[in-house]
Amino acid sequence: MKYHIEKNTVQETLVIPLFGRLVCFERFPELFSDPEAKRICDSLDYDF
């Protein structure tokens, strides 16, 4: 199930640091391991 994120909401604001954690996890896996950020981002209906 994908969770929809509305524009101009608190939820959209909180997606920003979550996406940052995902980028760090993908680019620097040896320094920053966060598979939970990937799982959460994959479950969101949001255009990153």
Beta strands, then each sheet from edge to edge (+ up, - down):
strand 1: 3-4
strand 2: 44-45
sheet 1: 1+ 2+
end
